[in-house]
């Protein structure tokens, strides 16, 4: 169970890092029956990208930190904290698995590192879940809102799916370590 938790936590940690740096949080939606699409727009936490005919990709980092909308600033902070916390919890889990000692008096052999890693995995999973689900909810709300112009409608990007899977793995790893 400890090794499975370590594998889930490691994959969740890598997925959290990937979701943080991926530019595909919001992807341009194709509506009104346009079959020929010349460009795809991706919006992420750190940059916007435009793919032209799938051949040329241009990405541009956001110019000013102060010009960003407040939710985007908060999402950046939460994801960065989640990355750091997931790395720390993964390292604590490695130490806990390595130094768990089983004796006749204590057959469980629980290590304080295992419990700390479990709590940290649960917390990092919650930190990833908040911005990913909030962004997904706002995309769905705007997509079905008739007030939003068609060119501004977006679809769920791949980074959101990576974030949801990472959340599930981090929470599963945390639950495994807190179960001991």
MODELLER restraints for C-alpha pairs under 7 A, 6 or more apart:
rsr = mdl.restraints
at = mdl.atoms
rsr.add(forms.Gaussian(group=physical.xy_distance, feature=features.Distance(at['CA:1:A'], at['CA:176:A']), mean=6.77, stdev=0.5))
rsr.add(forms.Gaussian(group=physical.xy_distance, feature=features.Distance(at['CA:2:A'], at['CA:97:A']), mean=6.53, stdev=0.5))
rsr.add(forms.Gaussian(group=physical.xy_distance, feature=features.Distance(at['CA:2:A'], at['CA:177:A']), mean=6.85, stdev=0.5))
rsr.add(forms.Gaussian(group=physical.xy_distance, feature=features.Distance(at['CA:5:A'], at['CA:173:A']), mean=4.34, stdev=0.5))
rsr.add(forms.Gaussian(group=physical.xy_distance, feature=features.Distance(at['CA:5:A'], at['CA:176:A']), mean=5.89, stdev=0.5))
rsr.add(forms.Gaussian(group=physical.xy_distance, feature=features.Distance(at['CA:5:A'], at['CA:177:A']), mean=6.76, stdev=0.5))
rsr.add(forms.Gaussian(group=physical.xy_distance, feature=features.Distance(at['CA:6:A'], at['CA:93:A']), mean=6.53, stdev=0.5))
rsr.add(forms.Gaussian(group=physical.xy_distance, feature=features.Distance(at['CA:6:A'], at['CA:173:A']), mean=6.87, stdev=0.5))
rsr.add(forms.Gaussian(group=physical.xy_distance, feature=features.Distance(at['CA:8:A'], at['CA:169:A']), mean=5.24, stdev=0.5))
rsr.add(forms.Gaussian(group=physical.xy_distance, feature=features.Distance(at['CA:8:A'], at['CA:170:A']), mean=6.58, stdev=0.5))
rsr.add(forms.Gaussian(group=physical.xy_distance, feature=features.Distance(at['CA:8:A'], at['CA:173:A']), mean=5.56, stdev=0.5))
rsr.add(forms.Gaussian(group=physical.xy_distance, feature=features.Distance(at['CA:9:A'], at['CA:90:A']), mean=6.27, stdev=0.5))
rsr.add(forms.Gaussian(group=physical.xy_distance, feature=features.Distance(at['CA:9:A'], at['CA:169:A']), mean=6.30, stdev=0.5))
rsr.add(forms.Gaussian(group=physical.xy_distance, feature=features.Distance(at['CA:9:A'], at['CA:170:A']), mean=5.28, stdev=0.5))
rsr.add(forms.Gaussian(group=physical.xy_distance, feature=features.Distance(at['CA:9:A'], at['CA:173:A']), mean=5.32, stdev=0.5))
rsr.add(forms.Gaussian(group=physical.xy_distance, feature=features.Distance(at['CA:10:A'], at['CA:90:A']), mean=6.41, stdev=0.5))
rsr.add(forms.Gaussian(group=physical.xy_distance, feature=features.Distance(at['CA:12:A'], at['CA:166:A']), mean=4.26, stdev=0.5))
rsr.add(forms.Gaussian(group=physical.xy_distance, feature=features.Distance(at['CA:12:A'], at['CA:167:A']), mean=6.77, stdev=0.5))
rsr.add(forms.Gaussian(group=physical.xy_distance, feature=features.Distance(at['CA:12:A'], at['CA:169:A']), mean=5.20, stdev=0.5))
rsr.add(forms.Gaussian(group=physical.xy_distance, feature=features.Distance(at['CA:12:A'], at['CA:170:A']), mean=5.21, stdev=0.5))
rsr.add(forms.Gaussian(group=physical.xy_distance, feature=features.Distance(at['CA:13:A'], at['CA:83:A']), mean=6.76, stdev=0.5))
rsr.add(forms.Gaussian(group=physical.xy_distance, feature=features.Distance(at['CA:13:A'], at['CA:86:A']), mean=5.38, stdev=0.5))
rsr.add(forms.Gaussian(group=physical.xy_distance, feature=features.Distance(at['CA:13:A'], at['CA:87:A']), mean=6.37, stdev=0.5))
rsr.add(forms.Gaussian(group=physical.xy_distance, feature=features.Distance(at['CA:15:A'], at['CA:162:A']), mean=6.06, stdev=0.5))
rsr.add(forms.Gaussian(group=physical.xy_distance, feature=features.Distance(at['CA:15:A'], at['CA:163:A']), mean=6.61, stdev=0.5))
rsr.add(forms.Gaussian(group=physical.xy_distance, feature=features.Distance(at['CA:15:A'], at['CA:166:A']), mean=5.23, stdev=0.5))
rsr.add(forms.Gaussian(group=physical.xy_distance, feature=features.Distance(at['CA:16:A'], at['CA:83:A']), mean=6.06, stdev=0.5))
rsr.add(forms.Gaussian(group=physical.xy_distance, feature=features.Distance(at['CA:16:A'], at['CA:163:A']), mean=6.11, stdev=0.5))
rsr.add(forms.Gaussian(group=physical.xy_distance, feature=features.Distance(at['CA:16:A'], at['CA:166:A']), mean=5.87, stdev=0.5))
rsr.add(forms.Gaussian(group=physical.xy_distance, feature=features.Distance(at['CA:17:A'], at['CA:83:A']), mean=5.81, stdev=0.5))
rsr.add(forms.Gaussian(group=physical.xy_distance, feature=features.Distance(at['CA:19:A'], at['CA:159:A']), mean=4.75, stdev=0.5))
rsr.add(forms.Gaussian(group=physical.xy_distance, feature=features.Distance(at['CA:19:A'], at['CA:160:A']), mean=6.97, stdev=0.5))
rsr.add(forms.Gaussian(group=physical.xy_distance, feature=features.Distance(at['CA:19:A'], at['CA:162:A']), mean=5.86, stdev=0.5))
rsr.add(forms.Gaussian(group=physical.xy_distance, feature=features.Distance(at['CA:19:A'], at['CA:163:A']), mean=5.52, stdev=0.5))
rsr.add(forms.Gaussian(group=physical.xy_distance, feature=features.Distance(at['CA:20:A'], at['CA:79:A']), mean=6.05, stdev=0.5))
rsr.add(forms.Gaussian(group=physical.xy_distance, feature=features.Distance(at['CA:22:A'], at['CA:44:A']), mean=6.48, stdev=0.5))
rsr.add(forms.Gaussian(group=physical.xy_distance, feature=features.Distance(at['CA:22:A'], at['CA:159:A']), mean=5.93, stdev=0.5))
rsr.add(forms.Gaussian(group=physical.xy_distance, feature=features.Distance(at['CA:23:A'], at['CA:42:A']), mean=6.00, stdev=0.5))
rsr.add(forms.Gaussian(group=physical.xy_distance, feature=features.Distance(at['CA:23:A'], at['CA:43:A']), mean=5.56, stdev=0.5))
rsr.add(forms.Gaussian(group=physical.xy_distance, feature=features.Distance(at['CA:23:A'], at['CA:44:A']), mean=3.88, stdev=0.5))
rsr.add(forms.Gaussian(group=physical.xy_distance, feature=features.Distance(at['CA:23:A'], at['CA:45:A']), mean=6.72, stdev=0.5))
rsr.add(forms.Gaussian(group=physical.xy_distance, feature=features.Distance(at['CA:23:A'], at['CA:47:A']), mean=6.20, stdev=0.5))
rsr.add(forms.Gaussian(group=physical.xy_distance, feature=features.Distance(at['CA:23:A'], at['CA:48:A']), mean=6.54, stdev=0.5))
rsr.add(forms.Gaussian(group=physical.xy_distance, feature=features.Distance(at['CA:23:A'], at['CA:49:A']), mean=7.00, stdev=0.5))
rsr.add(forms.Gaussian(group=physical.xy_distance, feature=features.Distance(at['CA:24:A'], at['CA:42:A']), mean=5.17, stdev=0.5))
rsr.add(forms.Gaussian(group=physical.xy_distance, feature=features.Distance(at['CA:24:A'], at['CA:43:A']), mean=5.81, stdev=0.5))
rsr.add(forms.Gaussian(group=physical.xy_distance, feature=features.Distance(at['CA:24:A'], at['CA:44:A']), mean=5.55, stdev=0.5))
rsr.add(forms.Gaussian(group=physical.xy_distance, feature=features.Distance(at['CA:24:A'], at['CA:157:A']), mean=4.79, stdev=0.5))
rsr.add(forms.Gaussian(group=physical.xy_distance, feature=features.Distance(at['CA:24:A'], at['CA:158:A']), mean=5.64, stdev=0.5))
rsr.add(forms.Gaussian(group=physical.xy_distance, feature=features.Distance(at['CA:24:A'], at['CA:159:A']), mean=5.38, stdev=0.5))
rsr.add(forms.Gaussian(group=physical.xy_distance, feature=features.Distance(at['CA:25:A'], at['CA:43:A']), mean=5.73, stdev=0.5))
rsr.add(forms.Gaussian(group=physical.xy_distance, feature=features.Distance(at['CA:25:A'], at['CA:44:A']), mean=4.92, stdev=0.5))
rsr.add(forms.Gaussian(group=physical.xy_distance, feature=features.Distance(at['CA:25:A'], at['CA:156:A']), mean=6.59, stdev=0.5))
rsr.add(forms.Gaussian(group=physical.xy_distance, feature=features.Distance(at['CA:25:A'], at['CA:157:A']), mean=4.57, stdev=0.5))
rsr.add(forms.Gaussian(group=physical.xy_distance, feature=features.Distance(at['CA:25:A'], at['CA:158:A']), mean=6.57, stdev=0.5))
rsr.add(forms.Gaussian(group=physical.xy_distance, feature=features.Distance(at['CA:25:A'], at['CA:159:A']), mean=5.17, stdev=0.5))
rsr.add(forms.Gaussian(group=physical.xy_distance, feature=features.Distance(at['CA:25:A'], at['CA:160:A']), mean=5.85, stdev=0.5))
rsr.add(forms.Gaussian(group=physical.xy_distance, feature=features.Distance(at['CA:26:A'], at['CA:42:A']), mean=5.73, stdev=0.5))
rsr.add(forms.Gaussian(group=physical.xy_distance, feature=features.Distance(at['CA:26:A'], at['CA:43:A']), mean=4.95, stdev=0.5))
rsr.add(forms.Gaussian(group=physical.xy_distance, feature=features.Distance(at['CA:26:A'], at['CA:44:A']), mean=6.61, stdev=0.5))
rsr.add(forms.Gaussian(group=physical.xy_distance, feature=features.Distance(at['CA:26:A'], at['CA:154:A']), mean=5.79, stdev=0.5))
rsr.add(forms.Gaussian(group=physical.xy_distance, feature=features.Distance(at['CA:26:A'], at['CA:155:A']), mean=5.87, stdev=0.5))
rsr.add(forms.Gaussian(group=physical.xy_distance, feature=features.Distance(at['CA:26:A'], at['CA:156:A']), mean=5.58, stdev=0.5))
rsr.add(forms.Gaussian(group=physical.xy_distance, feature=features.Distance(at['CA:26:A'], at['CA:157:A']), mean=5.01, stdev=0.5))
rsr.add(forms.Gaussian(group=physical.xy_distance, feature=features.Distance(at['CA:27:A'], at['CA:41:A']), mean=5.76, stdev=0.5))
rsr.add(forms.Gaussian(group=physical.xy_distance, feature=features.Distance(at['CA:27:A'], at['CA:42:A']), mean=4.66, stdev=0.5))
rsr.add(forms.Gaussian(group=physical.xy_distance, feature=features.Distance(at['CA:27:A'], at['CA:43:A']), mean=6.42, stdev=0.5))
rsr.add(forms.Gaussian(group=physical.xy_distance, feature=features.Distance(at['CA:27:A'], at['CA:154:A']), mean=5.32, stdev=0.5))
rsr.add(forms.Gaussian(group=physical.xy_distance, feature=features.Distance(at['CA:27:A'], at['CA:155:A']), mean=5.13, stdev=0.5))
rsr.add(forms.Gaussian(group=physical.xy_distance, feature=features.Distance(at['CA:27:A'], at['CA:156:A']), mean=6.28, stdev=0.5))
rsr.add(forms.Gaussian(group=physical.xy_distance, feature=features.Distance(at['CA:27:A'], at['CA:157:A']), mean=5.34, stdev=0.5))
rsr.add(forms.Gaussian(group=physical.xy_distance, feature=features.Distance(at['CA:28:A'], at['CA:40:A']), mean=5.94, stdev=0.5))
rsr.add(forms.Gaussian(group=physical.xy_distance, feature=features.Distance(at['CA:28:A'], at['CA:41:A']), mean=5.10, stdev=0.5))
rsr.add(forms.Gaussian(group=physical.xy_distance, feature=features.Distance(at['CA:28:A'], at['CA:42:A']), mean=6.53, stdev=0.5))
rsr.add(forms.Gaussian(group=physical.xy_distance, feature=features.Distance(at['CA:28:A'], at['CA:153:A']), mean=6.65, stdev=0.5))
rsr.add(forms.Gaussian(group=physical.xy_distance, feature=features.Distance(at['CA:28:A'], at['CA:154:A']), mean=4.64, stdev=0.5))
rsr.add(forms.Gaussian(group=physical.xy_distance, feature=features.Distance(at['CA:28:A'], at['CA:155:A']), mean=6.09, stdev=0.5))
rsr.add(forms.Gaussian(group=physical.xy_distance, feature=features.Distance(at['CA:29:A'], at['CA:153:A']), mean=5.88, stdev=0.5))
rsr.add(forms.Gaussian(group=physical.xy_distance, feature=features.Distance(at['CA:29:A'], at['CA:154:A']), mean=4.83, stdev=0.5))
rsr.add(forms.Gaussian(group=physical.xy_distance, feature=features.Distance(at['CA:29:A'], at['CA:155:A']), mean=5.42, stdev=0.5))
rsr.add(forms.Gaussian(group=physical.xy_distance, feature=features.Distance(at['CA:38:A'], at['CA:52:A']), mean=5.62, stdev=0.5))
rsr.add(forms.Gaussian(group=physical.xy_distance, feature=features.Distance(at['CA:38:A'], at['CA:53:A']), mean=5.00, stdev=0.5))
rsr.add(forms.Gaussian(group=physical.xy_distance, feature=features.Distance(at['CA:39:A'], at['CA:50:A']), mean=6.42, stdev=0.5))
rsr.add(forms.Gaussian(group=physical.xy_distance, feature=features.Distance(at['CA:39:A'], at['CA:51:A']), mean=5.32, stdev=0.5))
rsr.add(forms.Gaussian(group=physical.xy_distance, feature=features.Distance(at['CA:39:A'], at['CA:52:A']), mean=4.30, stdev=0.5))
rsr.add(forms.Gaussian(group=physical.xy_distance, feature=features.Distance(at['CA:39:A'], at['CA:53:A']), mean=5.76, stdev=0.5))
rsr.add(forms.Gaussian(group=physical.xy_distance, feature=features.Distance(at['CA:40:A'], at['CA:50:A']), mean=5.59, stdev=0.5))
rsr.add(forms.Gaussian(group=physical.xy_distance, feature=features.Distance(at['CA:40:A'], at['CA:51:A']), mean=5.07, stdev=0.5))
rsr.add(forms.Gaussian(group=physical.xy_distance, feature=features.Distance(at['CA:40:A'], at['CA:52:A']), mean=6.58, stdev=0.5))
rsr.add(forms.Gaussian(group=physical.xy_distance, feature=features.Distance(at['CA:41:A'], at['CA:49:A']), mean=5.85, stdev=0.5))
rsr.add(forms.Gaussian(group=physical.xy_distance, feature=features.Distance(at['CA:41:A'], at['CA:50:A']), mean=4.65, stdev=0.5))
rsr.add(forms.Gaussian(group=physical.xy_distance, feature=features.Distance(at['CA:41:A'], at['CA:51:A']), mean=6.54, stdev=0.5))
rsr.add(forms.Gaussian(group=physical.xy_distance, feature=features.Distance(at['CA:42:A'], at['CA:48:A']), mean=5.66, stdev=0.5))
rsr.add(forms.Gaussian(group=physical.xy_distance, feature=features.Distance(at['CA:42:A'], at['CA:49:A']), mean=5.03, stdev=0.5))
rsr.add(forms.Gaussian(group=physical.xy_distance, feature=features.Distance(at['CA:42:A'], at['CA:50:A']), mean=6.30, stdev=0.5))
rsr.add(forms.Gaussian(group=physical.xy_distance, feature=features.Distance(at['CA:43:A'], at['CA:49:A']), mean=6.53, stdev=0.5))
rsr.add(forms.Gaussian(group=physical.xy_distance, feature=features.Distance(at['CA:45:A'], at['CA:72:A']), mean=6.67, stdev=0.5))
rsr.add(forms.Gaussian(group=physical.xy_distance, feature=features.Distance(at['CA:45:A'], at['CA:76:A']), mean=6.20, stdev=0.5))
rsr.add(forms.Gaussian(group=physical.xy_distance, feature=features.Distance(at['CA:46:A'], at['CA:61:A']), mean=5.86, stdev=0.5))
rsr.add(forms.Gaussian(group=physical.xy_distance, feature=features.Distance(at['CA:46:A'], at['CA:62:A']), mean=6.27, stdev=0.5))
rsr.add(forms.Gaussian(group=physical.xy_distance, feature=features.Distance(at['CA:47:A'], at['CA:59:A']), mean=6.55, stdev=0.5))
rsr.add(forms.Gaussian(group=physical.xy_distance, feature=features.Distance(at['CA:47:A'], at['CA:60:A']), mean=5.41, stdev=0.5))
rsr.add(forms.Gaussian(group=physical.xy_distance, feature=features.Distance(at['CA:47:A'], at['CA:61:A']), mean=4.11, stdev=0.5))
rsr.add(forms.Gaussian(group=physical.xy_distance, feature=features.Distance(at['CA:47:A'], at['CA:62:A']), mean=5.43, stdev=0.5))
rsr.add(forms.Gaussian(group=physical.xy_distance, feature=features.Distance(at['CA:48:A'], at['CA:59:A']), mean=5.64, stdev=0.5))
rsr.add(forms.Gaussian(group=physical.xy_distance, feature=features.Distance(at['CA:48:A'], at['CA:60:A']), mean=5.52, stdev=0.5))
rsr.add(forms.Gaussian(group=physical.xy_distance, feature=features.Distance(at['CA:48:A'], at['CA:61:A']), mean=6.52, stdev=0.5))
rsr.add(forms.Gaussian(group=physical.xy_distance, feature=features.Distance(at['CA:49:A'], at['CA:57:A']), mean=6.80, stdev=0.5))
rsr.add(forms.Gaussian(group=physical.xy_distance, feature=features.Distance(at['CA:49:A'], at['CA:58:A']), mean=5.46, stdev=0.5))
rsr.add(forms.Gaussian(group=physical.xy_distance, feature=features.Distance(at['CA:49:A'], at['CA:59:A']), mean=4.06, stdev=0.5))
rsr.add(forms.Gaussian(group=physical.xy_distance, feature=features.Distance(at['CA:49:A'], at['CA:60:A']), mean=6.33, stdev=0.5))
rsr.add(forms.Gaussian(group=physical.xy_distance, feature=features.Distance(at['CA:50:A'], at['CA:57:A']), mean=5.77, stdev=0.5))
rsr.add(forms.Gaussian(group=physical.xy_distance, feature=features.Distance(at['CA:50:A'], at['CA:58:A']), mean=5.30, stdev=0.5))
rsr.add(forms.Gaussian(group=physical.xy_distance, feature=features.Distance(at['CA:50:A'], at['CA:59:A']), mean=6.44, stdev=0.5))
rsr.add(forms.Gaussian(group=physical.xy_distance, feature=features.Distance(at['CA:51:A'], at['CA:57:A']), mean=4.41, stdev=0.5))
rsr.add(forms.Gaussian(group=physical.xy_distance, feature=features.Distance(at['CA:51:A'], at['CA:58:A']), mean=6.44, stdev=0.5))
rsr.add(forms.Gaussian(group=physical.xy_distance, feature=features.Distance(at['CA:75:A'], at['CA:131:A']), mean=5.22, stdev=0.5))
rsr.add(forms.Gaussian(group=physical.xy_distance, feature=features.Distance(at['CA:78:A'], at['CA:127:A']), mean=5.88, stdev=0.5))
rsr.add(forms.Gaussian(group=physical.xy_distance, feature=features.Distance(at['CA:79:A'], at['CA:127:A']), mean=6.80, stdev=0.5))
rsr.add(forms.Gaussian(group=physical.xy_distance, feature=features.Distance(at['CA:79:A'], at['CA:128:A']), mean=5.99, stdev=0.5))
rsr.add(forms.Gaussian(group=physical.xy_distance, feature=features.Distance(at['CA:82:A'], at['CA:124:A']), mean=4.77, stdev=0.5))
rsr.add(forms.Gaussian(group=physical.xy_distance, feature=features.Distance(at['CA:82:A'], at['CA:127:A']), mean=5.62, stdev=0.5))
rsr.add(forms.Gaussian(group=physical.xy_distance, feature=features.Distance(at['CA:82:A'], at['CA:128:A']), mean=6.17, stdev=0.5))
rsr.add(forms.Gaussian(group=physical.xy_distance, feature=features.Distance(at['CA:85:A'], at['CA:120:A']), mean=6.53, stdev=0.5))
rsr.add(forms.Gaussian(group=physical.xy_distance, feature=features.Distance(at['CA:85:A'], at['CA:124:A']), mean=5.92, stdev=0.5))
rsr.add(forms.Gaussian(group=physical.xy_distance, feature=features.Distance(at['CA:86:A'], at['CA:120:A']), mean=6.99, stdev=0.5))
rsr.add(forms.Gaussian(group=physical.xy_distance, feature=features.Distance(at['CA:86:A'], at['CA:121:A']), mean=6.11, stdev=0.5))
rsr.add(forms.Gaussian(group=physical.xy_distance, feature=features.Distance(at['CA:86:A'], at['CA:124:A']), mean=5.77, stdev=0.5))
rsr.add(forms.Gaussian(group=physical.xy_distance, feature=features.Distance(at['CA:89:A'], at['CA:117:A']), mean=4.52, stdev=0.5))
rsr.add(forms.Gaussian(group=physical.xy_distance, feature=features.Distance(at['CA:89:A'], at['CA:120:A']), mean=5.40, stdev=0.5))
rsr.add(forms.Gaussian(group=physical.xy_distance, feature=features.Distance(at['CA:89:A'], at['CA:121:A']), mean=5.94, stdev=0.5))
rsr.add(forms.Gaussian(group=physical.xy_distance, feature=features.Distance(at['CA:90:A'], at['CA:117:A']), mean=6.80, stdev=0.5))
rsr.add(forms.Gaussian(group=physical.xy_distance, feature=features.Distance(at['CA:92:A'], at['CA:113:A']), mean=5.45, stdev=0.5))
rsr.add(forms.Gaussian(group=physical.xy_distance, feature=features.Distance(at['CA:92:A'], at['CA:114:A']), mean=6.90, stdev=0.5))
rsr.add(forms.Gaussian(group=physical.xy_distance, feature=features.Distance(at['CA:92:A'], at['CA:117:A']), mean=5.38, stdev=0.5))
rsr.add(forms.Gaussian(group=physical.xy_distance, feature=features.Distance(at['CA:93:A'], at['CA:113:A']), mean=6.32, stdev=0.5))
rsr.add(forms.Gaussian(group=physical.xy_distance, feature=features.Distance(at['CA:93:A'], at['CA:114:A']), mean=5.54, stdev=0.5))
rsr.add(forms.Gaussian(group=physical.xy_distance, feature=features.Distance(at['CA:93:A'], at['CA:117:A']), mean=5.28, stdev=0.5))
rsr.add(forms.Gaussian(group=physical.xy_distance, feature=features.Distance(at['CA:95:A'], at['CA:113:A']), mean=6.71, stdev=0.5))
rsr.add(forms.Gaussian(group=physical.xy_distance, feature=features.Distance(at['CA:96:A'], at['CA:111:A']), mean=5.74, stdev=0.5))
rsr.add(forms.Gaussian(group=physical.xy_distance, feature=features.Distance(at['CA:96:A'], at['CA:113:A']), mean=4.65, stdev=0.5))
rsr.add(forms.Gaussian(group=physical.xy_distance, feature=features.Distance(at['CA:96:A'], at['CA:114:A']), mean=4.87, stdev=0.5))
rsr.add(forms.Gaussian(group=physical.xy_distance, feature=features.Distance(at['CA:100:A'], at['CA:109:A']), mean=5.70, stdev=0.5))
rsr.add(forms.Gaussian(group=physical.xy_distance, feature=features.Distance(at['CA:100:A'], at['CA:110:A']), mean=6.25, stdev=0.5))
rsr.add(forms.Gaussian(group=physical.xy_distance, feature=features.Distance(at['CA:100:A'], at['CA:111:A']), mean=5.47, stdev=0.5))
rsr.add(forms.Gaussian(group=physical.xy_distance, feature=features.Distance(at['CA:101:A'], at['CA:109:A']), mean=5.10, stdev=0.5))
rsr.add(forms.Gaussian(group=physical.xy_distance, feature=features.Distance(at['CA:102:A'], at['CA:108:A']), mean=6.27, stdev=0.5))
rsr.add(forms.Gaussian(group=physical.xy_distance, feature=features.Distance(at['CA:102:A'], at['CA:109:A']), mean=4.33, stdev=0.5))
rsr.add(forms.Gaussian(group=physical.xy_distance, feature=features.Distance(at['CA:103:A'], at['CA:109:A']), mean=6.81, stdev=0.5))
rsr.add(forms.Gaussian(group=physical.xy_distance, feature=features.Distance(at['CA:110:A'], at['CA:180:A']), mean=6.67, stdev=0.5))
rsr.add(forms.Gaussian(group=physical.xy_distance, feature=features.Distance(at['CA:114:A'], at['CA:177:A']), mean=5.80, stdev=0.5))
rsr.add(forms.Gaussian(group=physical.xy_distance, feature=features.Distance(at['CA:115:A'], at['CA:177:A']), mean=5.93, stdev=0.5))
rsr.add(forms.Gaussian(group=physical.xy_distance, feature=features.Distance(at['CA:115:A'], at['CA:178:A']), mean=5.50, stdev=0.5))
rsr.add(forms.Gaussian(group=physical.xy_distance, feature=features.Distance(at['CA:117:A'], at['CA:174:A']), mean=6.98, stdev=0.5))
rsr.add(forms.Gaussian(group=physical.xy_distance, feature=features.Distance(at['CA:117:A'], at['CA:177:A']), mean=6.97, stdev=0.5))
rsr.add(forms.Gaussian(group=physical.xy_distance, feature=features.Distance(at['CA:118:A'], at['CA:173:A']), mean=6.74, stdev=0.5))
rsr.add(forms.Gaussian(group=physical.xy_distance, feature=features.Distance(at['CA:118:A'], at['CA:174:A']), mean=3.84, stdev=0.5))
rsr.add(forms.Gaussian(group=physical.xy_distance, feature=features.Distance(at['CA:118:A'], at['CA:175:A']), mean=6.40, stdev=0.5))
rsr.add(forms.Gaussian(group=physical.xy_distance, feature=features.Distance(at['CA:118:A'], at['CA:177:A']), mean=4.55, stdev=0.5))
rsr.add(forms.Gaussian(group=physical.xy_distance, feature=features.Distance(at['CA:118:A'], at['CA:178:A']), mean=5.08, stdev=0.5))
rsr.add(forms.Gaussian(group=physical.xy_distance, feature=features.Distance(at['CA:119:A'], at['CA:174:A']), mean=5.99, stdev=0.5))
rsr.add(forms.Gaussian(group=physical.xy_distance, feature=features.Distance(at['CA:119:A'], at['CA:178:A']), mean=6.81, stdev=0.5))
rsr.add(forms.Gaussian(group=physical.xy_distance, feature=features.Distance(at['CA:121:A'], at['CA:170:A']), mean=5.32, stdev=0.5))
rsr.add(forms.Gaussian(group=physical.xy_distance, feature=features.Distance(at['CA:121:A'], at['CA:171:A']), mean=6.21, stdev=0.5))
rsr.add(forms.Gaussian(group=physical.xy_distance, feature=features.Distance(at['CA:121:A'], at['CA:173:A']), mean=6.53, stdev=0.5))
rsr.add(forms.Gaussian(group=physical.xy_distance, feature=features.Distance(at['CA:121:A'], at['CA:174:A']), mean=4.67, stdev=0.5))
rsr.add(forms.Gaussian(group=physical.xy_distance, feature=features.Distance(at['CA:122:A'], at['CA:170:A']), mean=6.31, stdev=0.5))
rsr.add(forms.Gaussian(group=physical.xy_distance, feature=features.Distance(at['CA:122:A'], at['CA:171:A']), mean=4.88, stdev=0.5))
rsr.add(forms.Gaussian(group=physical.xy_distance, feature=features.Distance(at['CA:122:A'], at['CA:174:A']), mean=4.86, stdev=0.5))
rsr.add(forms.Gaussian(group=physical.xy_distance, feature=features.Distance(at['CA:125:A'], at['CA:167:A']), mean=4.54, stdev=0.5))
rsr.add(forms.Gaussian(group=physical.xy_distance, feature=features.Distance(at['CA:125:A'], at['CA:170:A']), mean=5.10, stdev=0.5))
rsr.add(forms.Gaussian(group=physical.xy_distance, feature=features.Distance(at['CA:125:A'], at['CA:171:A']), mean=5.42, stdev=0.5))
rsr.add(forms.Gaussian(group=physical.xy_distance, feature=features.Distance(at['CA:128:A'], at['CA:163:A']), mean=6.57, stdev=0.5))
rsr.add(forms.Gaussian(group=physical.xy_distance, feature=features.Distance(at['CA:128:A'], at['CA:167:A']), mean=6.11, stdev=0.5))
rsr.add(forms.Gaussian(group=physical.xy_distance, feature=features.Distance(at['CA:129:A'], at['CA:164:A']), mean=6.66, stdev=0.5))
rsr.add(forms.Gaussian(group=physical.xy_distance, feature=features.Distance(at['CA:129:A'], at['CA:167:A']), mean=5.97, stdev=0.5))
rsr.add(forms.Gaussian(group=physical.xy_distance, feature=features.Distance(at['CA:132:A'], at['CA:160:A']), mean=5.58, stdev=0.5))
rsr.add(forms.Gaussian(group=physical.xy_distance, feature=features.Distance(at['CA:132:A'], at['CA:163:A']), mean=6.23, stdev=0.5))
rsr.add(forms.Gaussian(group=physical.xy_distance, feature=features.Distance(at['CA:136:A'], at['CA:156:A']), mean=6.33, stdev=0.5))
rsr.add(forms.Gaussian(group=physical.xy_distance, feature=features.Distance(at['CA:139:A'], at['CA:154:A']), mean=6.18, stdev=0.5))
rsr.add(forms.Gaussian(group=physical.xy_distance, feature=features.Distance(at['CA:139:A'], at['CA:155:A']), mean=6.37, stdev=0.5))
rsr.add(forms.Gaussian(group=physical.xy_distance, feature=features.Distance(at['CA:139:A'], at['CA:156:A']), mean=6.75, stdev=0.5))
rsr.add(forms.Gaussian(group=physical.xy_distance, feature=features.Distance(at['CA:142:A'], at['CA:148:A']), mean=6.38, stdev=0.5))
rsr.add(forms.Gaussian(group=physical.xy_distance, feature=features.Distance(at['CA:142:A'], at['CA:153:A']), mean=6.55, stdev=0.5))
rsr.add(forms.Gaussian(group=physical.xy_distance, feature=features.Distance(at['CA:143:A'], at['CA:153:A']), mean=5.38, stdev=0.5))
rsr.add(forms.Gaussian(group=physical.xy_distance, feature=features.Distance(at['CA:143:A'], at['CA:154:A']), mean=6.50, stdev=0.5))
